[in-house]
């Protein structure tokens, strides 16, 4: 026969263990989502580099080209299961800024690598006369032209910085699901129309985001059409050659 006292003690011990487990779970820190990172992609005909990034929830994905313009925006089909409509603007901003940061870094590195080489030291006047080769003359002319072009750009930047700063402006697409706040050629934030988003179709949201970027002058000439595509850059910095592009055109992307 079962001892009722022993059974009660066993039950009490089990309940106490459950309370202890529950207390430990309550004290455990909530894991933070992984930080956003951008991956390099090839855009357009596959000869231009771009960057793709998603927000931490994976709801919004943005692809920008090297000129910091929008190539493609995608929205997860069941995005409402992950974020509230009020948070969709924040998700768009987070994905955009992650891709923008990567594109800016890439552009800065590329421009730095294109700087003209330092001039060669002057020849010793006491030595024999040295005449430059044709290649050296051409290289010197190119370097002079690049220096003049860089100086012109520097003066333009100085004049622009001395002028009145551009005020932020608000731009939206046809549906008005999200309003972009734009300044100095970049989006700085996005505000959602919560009531409209509550009944919006995912594809309409995607189209509205791309339309808003287009209205803001921030859409890339490489923007993805219905028949276009953006593929991962598996070349680790090497562009696909023409033969590989033809092969992919026949057999499709991996």
Helices and strands as residue ranges (DSSP letters): H 4-27, E 38-43, E 48-54, E 60-65, E 70-75, G 79-81, G 85-87, H 88-113, H 134-162, E 169-172, E 178-183, E 186-192, H 194-197, H 202-215, E 231-232, H 242-251
